[in-house]
Amino acid sequence: MLELQQIEIKEKGTALFYRYSIDKKYRKFFNTDQSFYVKYSDNIEGVPPSILNIPFLANVMPIAWFVGFDVVVDELDEVFYQALQNLKEEFLKYYNTSFKGELKVKKLVKNTIDGNESALLFSGGLDSFESFIRNKDKNPFLVSIHGADVEIEDEVRWNDFIRFNKEEVILDEKRHYYIESNLRTFYTYHVELLVNIGWWGKIQHGMALIGVLAPLTYKKKVTSILIASSNTEEVDFGWGSTPGIDEKMKWANSSVIHDGYHLRRTDKIDNVIDYVKNGGEEIKLRVCYSELRDGYNCSKCAKCQRTMLGIILAGDNPNKYGFEVPDQLYEMILNNFRSKKTLTKGLEYEWRCLQEKASEVDSFFVLKDENEEKNYLKSFIDLDLKQLIDTAVDKPQRKEIFKFLIRNKFSNLYTLYRNIRYNK
């Protein structure tokens, strides 16, 4: 059993620290030397405990389900209590297991948020920027979470992130809120092994990111929460942020919209470029959090490559959108499919969308030599991506799990290695 014993409100009413006890047999799943915490850039005093409990439970309950221990809290919003039951059933659709962990609440509370404000989870990437553009008339609060994509210890990249937001003319600094939480480090690597590595992506991130918003939504009278989609209905595999998961997250009279689910990533790129070309503010996309990044993006990793190619196929220059196009971009793209490399289902889908887009467009943005680039695009279009995914394995091989265990069991040595490698 895990029991939430106390929520301490600190730092002038802006920080929540959750104190809990857990049976000895389950302690290996948690970093018990640190409290789970959430810090807000605004005061959240006056929010009822039944709402304050939500960030903690949104992160802990999936672990309880997979491991099989009960969780006890004194009180909880009654709508969120039912939401957790529905979420539990949703995960069972994708994981062939039985969930034994139960939530035991001593008192259910009916809450009402008196307002109709909107909020959008904002990472600065393509998905969240495109969602913001389509929902700009709602003037949503933008909420960014330190500890999700950027590690809490990485103050350099986080300060860059805040600075980039301030530099964006399209964004209203007065409507932007920041949250810090150890939502990815309060548990140990044993949790990762529950799903053969990838807990954050496969299970946690949708519930976690939405859940930590709960106290802020109550304080700021937000009843509509937007989280930008990553995929469309064309992709169906276990993932922690889908309409079936995100839109089941609710409390009081709030609701969540998994926004843009009808749009491919190539469609989203088109929308952003159309917005800019039709007189909208310029936008610097931030799709990459590589340790090698210097500026908005590293402009080298596969995610950067796909976004730059999407912009090119939409007829514009990636350099205008936060990238520095490498001289050998097309060679870099084709190298992703050489030397017997394989793809996961998700990555095959991303590249396939670009293939189909490339085969449909009559023109594209020319970097240097149109004929040479046409030949590169033809080679890309002719790739048999299905063959690559036929030999791919979405689950990690034993070698990958072994490397993961070494990195985590000897984390201090791994950190030293990373610092040396990246000259930190």
C-alpha positions as a Markdown table, in Angstrom:
| # | Residue | x | y | z |
|---|---|---|---|---|
| 1 | Met | 0.0 | 0.0 | 0.0 |
| 2 | Leu | 1.0 | 3.6 | -0.7 |
| 3 | Glu | -0.6 | 6.3 | 1.5 |
| 4 | Leu | -0.5 | 10.0 | 0.8 |
| 5 | Gln | 0.0 | 11.5 | 4.2 |
| 6 | Gln | 0.5 | 15.2 | 3.7 |
| 7 | Ile | 0.7 | 17.9 | 1.1 |
| 8 | Glu | 3.0 | 20.7 | 2.2 |
| 9 | Ile | 2.5 | 24.1 | 0.5 |
| 10 | Lys | 5.8 | 26.0 | 0.5 |
| 11 | Glu | 7.6 | 28.8 | -1.3 |
| 12 | Lys | 5.0 | 31.5 | -0.6 |
| 13 | Gly | 2.2 | 29.3 | -1.8 |
| 14 | Thr | 3.7 | 28.3 | -5.1 |
| 15 | Ala | 5.0 | 24.8 | -4.4 |
| 16 | Leu | 3.4 | 21.5 | -3.4 |
| 17 | Phe | 5.4 | 18.7 | -1.8 |
| 18 | Tyr | 3.7 | 15.3 | -1.4 |
| 19 | Arg | 4.7 | 13.2 | 1.6 |
| 20 | Tyr | 3.8 | 9.6 | 1.4 |
| 21 | Ser | 4.5 | 6.2 | 2.9 |
| 22 | Ile | 4.8 | 2.9 | 1.0 |
| 23 | Asp | 5.3 | -0.7 | 2.0 |
| 24 | Lys | 8.8 | -1.9 | 1.9 |
| 25 | Lys | 8.3 | -4.4 | -0.9 |
| 26 | Tyr | 7.4 | -1.6 | -3.3 |
| 27 | Arg | 10.0 | 1.0 | -2.3 |
| 28 | Lys | 12.3 | -0.1 | -5.1 |
| 29 | Phe | 10.0 | 1.7 | -7.6 |
| 30 | Phe | 10.4 | 5.1 | -5.9 |
| 31 | Asn | 13.2 | 7.5 | -5.1 |
| 32 | Thr | 12.0 | 7.6 | -1.5 |
| 33 | Asp | 14.8 | 10.1 | -0.6 |
| 34 | Gln | 12.9 | 12.8 | -2.5 |
| 35 | Ser | 9.3 | 14.0 | -2.4 |
| 36 | Phe | 7.2 | 14.2 | -5.4 |
| 37 | Tyr | 6.7 | 18.0 | -6.0 |
| 38 | Val | 5.2 | 20.5 | -8.3 |
| 39 | Lys | 6.2 | 24.2 | -8.4 |
| 40 | Tyr | 4.0 | 26.9 | -10.1 |
| 41 | Ser | 5.0 | 30.3 | -11.3 |
| 42 | Asp | 1.9 | 31.6 | -9.6 |
| 43 | Asn | 0.3 | 31.3 | -6.1 |
| 44 | Ile | -2.0 | 28.3 | -5.8 |
| 45 | Glu | -3.2 | 28.8 | -2.2 |
| 46 | Gly | -6.9 | 28.3 | -1.7 |
| 47 | Val | -7.2 | 25.4 | -4.0 |
| 48 | Pro | -9.1 | 22.5 | -2.2 |
| 49 | Pro | -7.1 | 19.4 | -1.2 |
| 50 | Ser | -9.4 | 17.3 | -3.4 |
| 51 | Ile | -7.9 | 19.1 | -6.4 |
| 52 | Leu | -4.3 | 19.4 | -5.0 |
| 53 | Asn | -4.2 | 15.5 | -4.8 |
| 54 | Ile | -4.6 | 15.2 | -8.6 |
| 55 | Pro | -1.0 | 15.9 | -9.8 |
| 56 | Phe | 0.3 | 13.2 | -7.4 |
| 57 | Leu | -2.3 | 10.6 | -8.4 |
| 58 | Ala | -2.0 | 11.3 | -12.1 |
| 59 | Asn | 1.6 | 10.2 | -11.9 |
| 60 | Val | 1.4 | 7.4 | -9.2 |
| 61 | Met | -1.7 | 5.5 | -10.2 |
| 62 | Pro | -0.4 | 4.0 | -13.4 |
| 63 | Ile | 2.6 | 2.6 | -11.4 |
| 64 | Ala | 0.1 | 1.2 | -8.9 |
| 65 | Trp | -1.9 | -0.4 | -11.6 |
| 66 | Phe | 1.1 | -2.1 | -13.3 |
| 67 | Val | 2.8 | -3.1 | -10.0 |
| 68 | Gly | -0.3 | -4.0 | -8.1 |
| 69 | Phe | -0.4 | -2.0 | -4.9 |
| 70 | Asp | -3.3 | 0.1 | -3.4 |
| 71 | Val | -3.1 | 3.9 | -3.0 |
| 72 | Val | -4.9 | 5.6 | -0.2 |
| 73 | Val | -5.8 | 9.3 | 0.0 |
| 74 | Asp | -8.1 | 11.3 | 2.3 |
| 75 | Glu | -10.1 | 13.1 | -0.3 |
| 76 | Leu | -10.4 | 13.5 | -4.0 |
| 77 | Asp | -12.5 | 15.3 | -6.6 |
| 78 | Glu | -15.2 | 12.9 | -7.5 |
| 79 | Val | -15.0 | 13.5 | -11.3 |
| 80 | Phe | -11.3 | 12.7 | -11.3 |
| 81 | Tyr | -11.9 | 9.5 | -9.2 |
| 82 | Gln | -14.2 | 8.2 | -12.0 |
| 83 | Ala | -11.8 | 9.4 | -14.7 |
| 84 | Leu | -9.1 | 7.2 | -13.1 |
| 85 | Gln | -11.3 | 4.1 | -13.4 |
| 86 | Asn | -11.9 | 4.9 | -17.1 |
| 87 | Leu | -8.2 | 5.5 | -17.7 |
| 88 | Lys | -7.4 | 2.1 | -16.1 |
| 89 | Glu | -9.7 | 0.4 | -18.6 |
| 90 | Glu | -8.1 | 2.3 | -21.5 |
| 91 | Phe | -4.6 | 1.1 | -20.8 |
| 92 | Leu | -5.9 | -2.5 | -20.5 |
| 93 | Lys | -6.8 | -2.3 | -24.2 |
| 94 | Tyr | -3.1 | -2.2 | -25.1 |
| 95 | Tyr | -1.4 | -4.2 | -22.3 |
| 96 | Asn | -2.0 | -7.9 | -21.8 |
| 97 | Thr | -2.0 | -7.9 | -18.1 |
| 98 | Ser | -4.3 | -7.5 | -15.1 |
| 99 | Phe | -4.3 | -4.4 | -13.0 |
| 100 | Lys | -4.7 | -5.2 | -9.3 |
| 101 | Gly | -3.8 | -1.8 | -7.8 |
| 102 | Glu | -6.8 | 0.1 | -6.4 |
| 103 | Leu | -7.4 | 3.7 | -5.3 |
| 104 | Lys | -9.1 | 4.0 | -1.9 |
| 105 | Val | -10.5 | 7.4 | -1.1 |
| 106 | Lys | -12.0 | 8.3 | 2.2 |
| 107 | Lys | -14.1 | 11.2 | 0.9 |
| 108 | Leu | -15.2 | 12.2 | -2.6 |
| 109 | Val | -15.7 | 15.9 | -3.2 |
| 110 | Lys | -17.8 | 17.6 | -5.8 |
| 111 | Asn | -16.0 | 20.7 | -7.2 |
| 112 | Thr | -16.9 | 23.4 | -9.6 |
| 113 | Ile | -14.5 | 25.7 | -11.5 |
| 114 | Asp | -16.2 | 29.1 | -11.8 |
| 115 | Gly | -15.0 | 30.3 | -15.2 |
| 116 | Asn | -14.4 | 29.4 | -18.9 |
| 117 | Glu | -10.8 | 30.1 | -19.6 |
| 118 | Ser | -8.7 | 27.8 | -21.8 |
| 119 | Ala | -5.1 | 26.5 | -21.4 |
| 120 | Leu | -2.7 | 24.8 | -23.8 |
| 121 | Leu | 0.2 | 22.7 | -22.9 |
| 122 | Phe | 3.1 | 24.4 | -24.7 |
| 123 | Ser | 6.5 | 22.9 | -25.6 |
| 124 | Gly | 7.4 | 25.3 | -28.4 |
| 125 | Gly | 7.4 | 22.5 | -30.9 |
| 126 | Leu | 5.4 | 22.1 | -34.1 |
| 127 | Asp | 2.4 | 20.4 | -32.5 |
| 128 | Ser | 1.9 | 23.0 | -29.8 |
| 129 | Phe | 2.6 | 26.0 | -32.0 |
| 130 | Glu | 0.2 | 24.7 | -34.7 |
| 131 | Ser | -2.5 | 24.1 | -32.0 |
| 132 | Phe | -2.0 | 27.6 | -30.6 |
| 133 | Ile | -2.4 | 29.1 | -34.1 |
| 134 | Arg | -5.8 | 27.3 | -34.7 |
| 135 | Asn | -7.0 | 28.2 | -31.2 |
| 136 | Lys | -5.6 | 31.7 | -31.0 |
| 137 | Asp | -9.1 | 33.2 | -30.8 |
| 138 | Lys | -9.6 | 31.4 | -27.4 |
| 139 | Asn | -6.5 | 33.3 | -26.0 |
| 140 | Pro | -5.5 | 30.2 | -24.0 |
| 141 | Phe | -3.0 | 30.3 | -21.1 |
| 142 | Leu | 0.2 | 28.6 | -22.3 |
| 143 | Val | 1.6 | 26.2 | -19.8 |
| 144 | Ser | 5.2 | 24.8 | -20.1 |
| 145 | Ile | 6.6 | 22.2 | -17.7 |
| 146 | His | 10.2 | 22.0 | -16.6 |
| 147 | Gly | 11.1 | 18.4 | -15.9 |
| 148 | Ala | 9.2 | 17.0 | -18.9 |
| 149 | Asp | 11.4 | 17.5 | -22.1 |
| 150 | Val | 14.1 | 19.5 | -20.3 |
| 151 | Glu | 15.7 | 17.9 | -17.2 |
| 152 | Ile | 15.3 | 20.0 | -14.0 |
| 153 | Glu | 19.1 | 20.2 | -13.6 |
| 154 | Asp | 19.5 | 21.6 | -17.2 |
| 155 | Glu | 19.1 | 25.2 | -16.3 |
| 156 | Val | 20.9 | 26.4 | -19.5 |
| 157 | Arg | 18.3 | 24.8 | -21.9 |
| 158 | Trp | 15.4 | 25.8 | -19.7 |
| 159 | Asn | 16.5 | 29.4 | -19.5 |
| 160 | Asp | 16.9 | 29.3 | -23.3 |
| 161 | Phe | 13.4 | 27.9 | -23.5 |
| 162 | Ile | 12.0 | 30.8 | -21.5 |
| 163 | Arg | 14.0 | 33.4 | -23.5 |
| 164 | Phe | 12.8 | 31.9 | -26.8 |
| 165 | Asn | 9.2 | 32.3 | -25.6 |
| 166 | Lys | 9.8 | 35.9 | -24.7 |
| 167 | Glu | 11.3 | 36.6 | -28.1 |
| 168 | Glu | 8.2 | 35.1 | -30.0 |
| 169 | Val | 6.0 | 38.1 | -31.0 |
| 170 | Ile | 3.0 | 35.7 | -31.3 |
| 171 | Leu | 3.1 | 34.8 | -27.6 |
| 172 | Asp | 1.8 | 36.9 | -24.8 |
| 173 | Glu | 4.1 | 36.7 | -21.9 |
| 174 | Lys | 1.3 | 37.6 | -19.5 |
| 175 | Arg | -0.6 | 34.5 | -20.5 |
| 176 | His | 2.4 | 32.1 | -20.1 |
| 177 | Tyr | 2.8 | 30.0 | -17.0 |
| 178 | Tyr | 5.6 | 27.7 | -16.0 |
| 179 | Ile | 5.6 | 24.6 | -13.9 |
| 180 | Glu | 8.5 | 22.6 | -12.5 |
| 181 | Ser | 8.0 | 19.0 | -11.3 |
| 182 | Asn | 10.2 | 15.9 | -10.8 |
| 183 | Leu | 7.5 | 13.9 | -12.5 |
| 184 | Arg | 10.2 | 11.9 | -14.4 |
| 185 | Thr | 12.6 | 11.3 | -11.6 |
| 186 | Phe | 10.5 | 10.6 | -8.5 |
| 187 | Tyr | 10.4 | 6.9 | -9.6 |
| 188 | Thr | 13.3 | 4.5 | -10.3 |
| 189 | Tyr | 14.4 | 2.6 | -13.4 |
| 190 | His | 12.4 | -0.4 | -12.1 |
| 191 | Val | 9.3 | 1.4 | -13.3 |
| 192 | Glu | 10.7 | 1.6 | -16.8 |
| 193 | Leu | 11.1 | -2.1 | -16.9 |
| 194 | Leu | 7.4 | -2.6 | -16.3 |
| 195 | Val | 6.9 | -1.9 | -20.1 |
| 196 | Asn | 10.4 | -3.0 | -21.4 |
| 197 | Ile | 11.6 | 0.6 | -21.2 |
| 198 | Gly | 9.8 | 3.7 | -22.4 |
| 199 | Trp | 7.4 | 4.4 | -19.4 |
| 200 | Trp | 7.3 | 8.1 | -20.1 |
| 201 | Gly | 6.2 | 7.8 | -23.7 |
| 202 | Lys | 4.1 | 4.6 | -23.6 |
| 203 | Ile | 2.3 | 5.3 | -20.3 |
| 204 | Gln | 3.0 | 8.4 | -18.3 |
| 205 | His | 3.2 | 11.6 | -20.2 |
| 206 | Gly | -0.4 | 12.3 | -21.1 |
| 207 | Met | -1.8 | 11.8 | -17.6 |
| 208 | Ala | 1.3 | 13.4 | -16.0 |
| 209 | Leu | 1.3 | 16.6 | -18.1 |
| 210 | Ile | -2.4 | 17.2 | -17.8 |
| 211 | Gly | -2.6 | 16.2 | -14.2 |
| 212 | Val | -0.1 | 18.7 | -12.9 |
| 213 | Leu | -2.3 | 21.5 | -14.4 |
| 214 | Ala | -5.2 | 20.8 | -12.0 |
| 215 | Pro | -4.4 | 23.3 | -9.2 |
| 216 | Leu | -3.5 | 26.0 | -11.7 |
| 217 | Thr | -6.8 | 25.4 | -13.7 |
| 218 | Tyr | -8.8 | 25.8 | -10.5 |
| 219 | Lys | -7.0 | 29.0 | -9.6 |
| 220 | Lys | -7.2 | 30.5 | -13.1 |
| 221 | Lys | -10.7 | 29.4 | -13.8 |
| 222 | Val | -9.7 | 27.1 | -16.7 |
| 223 | Thr | -12.3 | 24.6 | -17.8 |
| 224 | Ser | -10.9 | 23.7 | -21.2 |
| 225 | Ile | -7.5 | 22.1 | -21.6 |
| 226 | Leu | -5.8 | 21.6 | -24.9 |
| 227 | Ile | -3.0 | 19.1 | -25.5 |
| 228 | Ala | -1.6 | 18.9 | -29.0 |
| 229 | Ser | -1.7 | 15.5 | -30.7 |
| 230 | Ser | 1.4 | 13.7 | -31.9 |
| 231 | Asn | -0.2 | 11.2 | -34.2 |
| 232 | Thr | -3.5 | 10.6 | -36.1 |
| 233 | Glu | -5.9 | 7.6 | -36.1 |
| 234 | Glu | -3.7 | 6.1 | -38.8 |
| 235 | Val | -1.3 | 5.0 | -36.0 |
| 236 | Asp | -2.7 | 2.6 | -33.4 |
| 237 | Phe | -0.3 | 1.4 | -30.7 |
| 238 | Gly | 0.2 | 1.8 | -27.0 |
| 239 | Trp | 1.0 | 5.4 | -26.4 |
| 240 | Gly | 0.6 | 7.7 | -23.4 |
| 241 | Ser | -1.1 | 10.5 | -25.1 |
| 242 | Thr | -4.1 | 9.7 | -27.3 |
| 243 | Pro | -7.7 | 11.0 | -27.5 |
| 244 | Gly | -8.7 | 7.9 | -25.5 |
| 245 | Ile | -6.4 | 8.8 | -22.7 |
| 246 | Asp | -6.1 | 12.6 | -22.7 |
| 247 | Glu | -9.8 | 13.2 | -23.0 |
| 248 | Lys | -10.6 | 10.9 | -20.1 |
| 249 | Met | -8.6 | 13.2 | -17.9 |
| 250 | Lys | -11.0 | 15.5 | -16.2 |
| 251 | Trp | -11.9 | 17.0 | -12.8 |
| 252 | Ala | -14.7 | 19.2 | -11.6 |
| 253 | Asn | -16.4 | 20.7 | -14.7 |
| 254 | Ser | -13.2 | 20.7 | -16.8 |
| 255 | Ser | -12.6 | 18.9 | -20.1 |
| 256 | Val | -9.5 | 18.0 | -22.2 |
| 257 | Ile | -9.2 | 18.2 | -26.0 |
| 258 | His | -6.6 | 16.1 | -27.7 |
| 259 | Asp | -6.1 | 18.7 | -30.3 |
| 260 | Gly | -5.2 | 18.2 | -34.0 |
| 261 | Tyr | -5.8 | 14.5 | -34.1 |
| 262 | His | -7.1 | 14.8 | -37.6 |
| 263 | Leu | -3.9 | 16.4 | -38.9 |
| 264 | Arg | -0.7 | 14.7 | -40.0 |
| 265 | Arg | 2.5 | 16.4 | -39.1 |
| 266 | Thr | 2.8 | 17.5 | -42.7 |
| 267 | Asp | -0.6 | 19.1 | -42.5 |
| 268 | Lys | 0.5 | 21.0 | -39.4 |
| 269 | Ile | 3.6 | 22.3 | -41.1 |
| 270 | Asp | 1.4 | 23.5 | -44.0 |
| 271 | Asn | -0.8 | 25.3 | -41.4 |
| 272 | Val | 2.1 | 27.0 | -39.8 |
| 273 | Ile | 3.6 | 28.2 | -43.1 |
| 274 | Asp | 0.2 | 29.3 | -44.4 |
| 275 | Tyr | -0.2 | 31.4 | -41.2 |
| 276 | Val | 3.2 | 33.1 | -41.6 |
| 277 | Lys | 2.8 | 33.7 | -45.3 |
| 278 | Asn | -0.7 | 35.2 | -44.8 |
| 279 | Gly | 0.6 | 37.9 | -42.6 |
| 280 | Gly | 1.0 | 36.1 | -39.3 |
| 281 | Glu | 4.0 | 36.6 | -37.0 |
| 282 | Glu | 7.2 | 34.7 | -37.7 |
| 283 | Ile | 7.7 | 31.6 | -35.7 |
| 284 | Lys | 10.8 | 29.7 | -34.5 |
| 285 | Leu | 9.9 | 26.1 | -34.0 |
| 286 | Arg | 11.7 | 24.1 | -31.4 |
| 287 | Val | 11.3 | 20.4 | -32.2 |
| 288 | Cys | 14.6 | 19.2 | -30.8 |
| 289 | Tyr | 16.1 | 18.8 | -27.3 |
| 290 | Ser | 19.4 | 17.2 | -28.4 |
| 291 | Glu | 22.3 | 17.7 | -26.1 |
| 292 | Leu | 24.2 | 18.9 | -29.2 |
| 293 | Arg | 21.7 | 21.6 | -29.8 |
| 294 | Asp | 23.0 | 25.2 | -30.1 |
| 295 | Gly | 20.1 | 27.5 | -30.6 |
| 296 | Tyr | 16.5 | 26.6 | -31.4 |
| 297 | Asn | 17.3 | 23.1 | -32.8 |
| 298 | Cys | 20.3 | 20.9 | -33.6 |
| 299 | Ser | 19.3 | 20.7 | -37.2 |
| 300 | Lys | 21.0 | 17.3 | -37.5 |
| 301 | Cys | 18.8 | 14.7 | -35.7 |
| 302 | Ala | 16.2 | 12.7 | -37.5 |
| 303 | Lys | 13.3 | 14.8 | -36.0 |
| 304 | Cys | 14.9 | 18.0 | -37.2 |
| 305 | Gln | 15.5 | 16.4 | -40.6 |
| 306 | Arg | 11.9 | 15.4 | -41.0 |
| 307 | Thr | 10.6 | 18.9 | -40.0 |
| 308 | Met | 13.0 | 20.6 | -42.3 |
| 309 | Leu | 12.0 | 18.3 | -45.2 |
| 310 | Gly | 8.3 | 19.0 | -44.4 |
| 311 | Ile | 8.9 | 22.8 | -44.6 |
| 312 | Ile | 10.8 | 22.4 | -47.9 |
| 313 | Leu | 7.9 | 20.3 | -49.3 |
| 314 | Ala | 5.5 | 23.0 | -48.1 |
| 315 | Gly | 7.4 | 25.5 | -50.2 |
| 316 | Asp | 9.4 | 27.5 | -47.7 |
| 317 | Asn | 12.9 | 27.9 | -46.2 |
| 318 | Pro | 13.5 | 26.0 | -43.0 |
| 319 | Asn | 16.1 | 28.6 | -42.0 |
| 320 | Lys | 13.2 | 31.0 | -41.3 |
| 321 | Tyr | 11.7 | 28.6 | -38.8 |
| 322 | Gly | 14.5 | 28.1 | -36.3 |
| 323 | Phe | 16.7 | 25.7 | -38.3 |
| 324 | Glu | 20.2 | 25.9 | -39.9 |
| 325 | Val | 19.9 | 23.7 | -42.9 |
| 326 | Pro | 23.0 | 21.5 | -43.3 |
| 327 | Asp | 24.8 | 21.4 | -46.6 |
| 328 | Gln | 24.2 | 17.7 | -47.0 |
| 329 | Leu | 20.6 | 17.5 | -45.7 |
| 330 | Tyr | 19.3 | 15.1 | -48.4 |
| 331 | Glu | 22.3 | 12.8 | -47.8 |
| 332 | Met | 21.6 | 12.8 | -44.1 |
| 333 | Ile | 18.0 | 11.9 | -44.7 |
| 334 | Leu | 18.8 | 9.0 | -47.0 |
| 335 | Asn | 21.4 | 7.7 | -44.5 |
| 336 | Asn | 18.6 | 7.0 | -42.1 |
| 337 | Phe | 17.7 | 4.0 | -44.3 |
| 338 | Arg | 21.1 | 2.6 | -45.2 |
| 339 | Ser | 23.3 | 0.0 | -43.6 |
| 340 | Lys | 20.3 | -2.3 | -42.8 |
| 341 | Lys | 18.7 | 0.2 | -40.4 |
| 342 | Thr | 15.2 | -0.5 | -39.3 |
| 343 | Leu | 12.2 | 1.6 | -38.1 |
| 344 | Thr | 9.6 | 1.4 | -35.4 |
| 345 | Lys | 6.0 | 1.7 | -36.4 |
| 346 | Gly | 5.8 | 5.3 | -35.3 |
| 347 | Leu | 8.9 | 6.4 | -37.2 |
| 348 | Glu | 7.9 | 4.5 | -40.3 |
| 349 | Tyr | 4.6 | 6.5 | -40.2 |
| 350 | Glu | 6.4 | 9.8 | -39.9 |
| 351 | Trp | 8.6 | 9.1 | -42.9 |
| 352 | Arg | 5.8 | 7.7 | -44.9 |
| 353 | Cys | 3.8 | 10.9 | -44.5 |
| 354 | Leu | 6.7 | 12.8 | -45.9 |
| 355 | Gln | 7.1 | 10.3 | -48.8 |
| 356 | Glu | 3.4 | 10.8 | -49.7 |
| 357 | Lys | 3.7 | 14.5 | -49.5 |
| 358 | Ala | 6.8 | 14.5 | -51.7 |
| 359 | Ser | 5.0 | 12.5 | -54.3 |
| 360 | Glu | 2.1 | 14.9 | -54.3 |
| 361 | Val | 3.7 | 18.3 | -54.5 |
| 362 | Asp | 4.4 | 20.0 | -57.9 |
| 363 | Ser | 7.1 | 22.2 | -56.5 |
| 364 | Phe | 9.3 | 22.6 | -53.4 |
| 365 | Phe | 11.7 | 25.1 | -51.8 |
| 366 | Val | 15.1 | 24.7 | -53.6 |
| 367 | Leu | 18.1 | 25.0 | -51.3 |
| 368 | Lys | 20.8 | 25.1 | -54.0 |
| 369 | Asp | 20.4 | 22.9 | -57.1 |
| 370 | Glu | 16.8 | 22.0 | -58.2 |
| 371 | Asn | 17.7 | 19.0 | -60.4 |
| 372 | Glu | 20.0 | 17.4 | -57.9 |
| 373 | Glu | 17.4 | 17.9 | -55.1 |
| 374 | Lys | 14.7 | 16.4 | -57.4 |
| 375 | Asn | 16.8 | 13.3 | -57.8 |
| 376 | Tyr | 17.3 | 13.0 | -54.0 |
| 377 | Leu | 13.5 | 13.4 | -53.5 |
| 378 | Lys | 12.9 | 10.6 | -56.1 |
| 379 | Ser | 15.3 | 8.3 | -54.2 |
| 380 | Phe | 13.4 | 9.1 | -51.0 |
| 381 | Ile | 10.0 | 8.5 | -52.6 |
| 382 | Asp | 11.2 | 5.1 | -54.0 |
| 383 | Leu | 12.3 | 3.8 | -50.6 |
| 384 | Asp | 10.4 | 0.7 | -49.4 |
| 385 | Leu | 9.7 | 1.8 | -45.8 |
| 386 | Lys | 7.4 | -1.2 | -45.3 |
| 387 | Gln | 10.4 | -3.6 | -45.8 |
| 388 | Leu | 12.3 | -1.7 | -43.2 |
| 389 | Ile | 9.6 | -2.0 | -40.6 |
| 390 | Asp | 9.1 | -5.7 | -41.4 |
| 391 | Thr | 12.5 | -6.4 | -39.8 |
| 392 | Ala | 12.1 | -3.8 | -37.0 |
| 393 | Val | 11.3 | -4.7 | -33.4 |
| 394 | Asp | 9.3 | -2.1 | -31.5 |
| 395 | Lys | 10.2 | -3.7 | -28.2 |
| 396 | Pro | 13.8 | -3.3 | -27.1 |
| 397 | Gln | 16.2 | -6.2 | -27.6 |
| 398 | Arg | 18.1 | -7.7 | -24.7 |
| 399 | Lys | 21.1 | -5.7 | -25.6 |
| 400 | Glu | 19.1 | -2.4 | -25.3 |
| 401 | Ile | 17.7 | -3.5 | -21.9 |
| 402 | Phe | 21.2 | -4.5 | -20.7 |
| 403 | Lys | 22.6 | -1.1 | -21.7 |
| 404 | Phe | 19.7 | 0.6 | -19.9 |
| 405 | Leu | 20.4 | -1.3 | -16.7 |
| 406 | Ile | 24.1 | -0.5 | -16.8 |
| 407 | Arg | 23.3 | 3.2 | -17.3 |
| 408 | Asn | 21.0 | 3.3 | -14.3 |
| 409 | Lys | 22.8 | 0.9 | -11.9 |
| 410 | Phe | 26.0 | 2.9 | -12.5 |
| 411 | Ser | 24.4 | 6.3 | -13.0 |
| 412 | Asn | 27.2 | 8.3 | -11.6 |
| 413 | Leu | 29.7 | 6.8 | -14.0 |
| 414 | Tyr | 27.3 | 7.3 | -16.9 |
| 415 | Thr | 26.8 | 11.0 | -15.9 |
| 416 | Leu | 30.6 | 11.5 | -15.9 |
| 417 | Tyr | 30.9 | 9.8 | -19.3 |
| 418 | Arg | 28.2 | 12.1 | -20.7 |
| 419 | Asn | 29.9 | 15.2 | -19.3 |
| 420 | Ile | 33.2 | 14.2 | -20.9 |
| 421 | Arg | 31.6 | 13.4 | -24.2 |
| 422 | Tyr | 29.7 | 16.7 | -24.5 |
| 423 | Asn | 32.5 | 18.8 | -22.9 |
| 424 | Lys | 30.3 | 19.9 | -20.0 |
